[in-house]
């Protein structure tokens, strides 16, 4: 198969090359309905403009960067798809940079952007990131930055997040309604915005529901896998172990299922489990996992749209705004909910 | 937390700044044991060299690119981690580009590399890629390219792959030993090297085992989700449906579990299932999934090492070689194997 050309795309749509070209360039001469038609046709055929040739004309890199902790997580991989769905329409390349949760790597990456290597940046910060000084410097250099999911204080810019506090609150209410009296919050370090908000939601729900405080109410997982397993094993092996667990990060789900198998703790009878995850296998797990499913694709797409709004301005300035897209609690057997009938 | 500096790293290791600097630059003045110590210390503290400053000195981008179809797949996300483990040691940035299985995007990305934007490229080709002409042009421009996992004919360079033929063959032998007489191969388009080799291994095993040929012996999934579901539903709803299934690509696992739930087909009693996947949740699925587990991290690491061997030569030439790293068949209940006792 050879590359799809502008000419082939035009023929496929029965439009002139000039019309298709103008539609792709978002010209005011072209009607919105035609633009939509052309963009859909381009996606269907896999048409890709030549960003490099175009950047020579416009003196821009026609590239945006996505900076995030990792891709081995269903939230981030779906968010990337959302971002790319917008960038493709705009004829931009997307470069993905991973920080592996290290602030130092995030800083080194941001340093590089000050030289104008990319036109704009989408970032979800690392677990270690406190101050956003290194991100503010990128903004100051004239390159717009949008936060998605994990934000940090400081740089005034657009943020696209989900309702972490409310989602966590709803999850605890569901655990309590399912009979839990001692839920535990399984978290990453709490300087992360999402962890902090989820923890606050968890604690507010405990207080509102009048549930008693207990030891091991919050377990914080670090980077050492063996230490995490020991911490969780100790909590689950107590005389009065937790009877519910809200897992804040997808990668910790396997620890919980693993240890429950090892310690012969039955989910959901002895321990009810909810996790923040978009894992496609959640419904096929044993037992099927109750999830807080985040609108990952939408978050990525919305963040990219905010970035492109800024890129289309001569000033490249970005609106300071917080856009919240709601997550959904999907109840399954890991919290004792009856299975949804298939089909 | 502020960035880790060379000075902080040297202090942490009780070495001089000069020694640490030379060790990181792989100087012959420094012993290998010291280099290992320094590299481990750097990883532990999250030390990142400043590739940008360094690139100004050496007139190189200090950046390598990874071009692959998607990240929403455990194989690719682990392979990226393997690649980054090497790049980090070398003080290089890693840029990730996604093709979403489109040749046109792969071509546009490769076109960009001819301008020297990156020093080297690691690529796993798209489903649509036949000829490697666009990749050969990158090699011709003087930028070394290494294939990993999915290779294509044409460009003579290094390839790091797994034993797809043998893995598939072993999987069919296991299905037959578990009682299957009509296994089906669930595949993506077969112009992909991995699909082709897995299919050949499947067919050779059928022949060697003397299993009868049957309708729906091979089902090819395309990009349309609804069409894929219909194809599989039709095959499973026949009077004599397949009794075994070898799933070639991770993302198709959920289709199989989903349809078996819908059609009330019991895994493993009525259908035995094996999938090529590194999903961490495989052992917690209902029933636990038998997998062909690929050495994803090792493949990524080995491919990156081959690339850096070329980058360290004045000529930047790359050895033409094929490195094969073996996959493992992990037997679980989806093929009727008894569960491994936990702990």
Interface residues (C-beta under 8 A of the other chain):
Chain A: X1 X3 X4 X45 X46 X47 X48 X49 X50 X51 X52 X70 X71 X72 X74 X76 X77 X78 X80 X81 X84 X93 X94 X95 X96 X97 X98 X100 X102 X103 X104 X105 X107 X108 X109 X111 X112 X115 X128 X130 X251 X253 X254 X257 X258 X261 X262 X279 X280 X281 X284 X285 X286 X287 X288 X342 X343
Chain B: X1 X3 X4 X45 X46 X47 X48 X49 X50 X51 X52 X70 X71 X72 X74 X76 X77 X78 X80 X81 X84 X93 X94 X95 X96 X97 X98 X100 X102 X103 X104 X105 X107 X108 X109 X111 X112 X115 X128 X130 X251 X253 X254 X257 X258 X261 X262 X279 X280 X281 X284 X285 X286 X287 X288 X342 X343
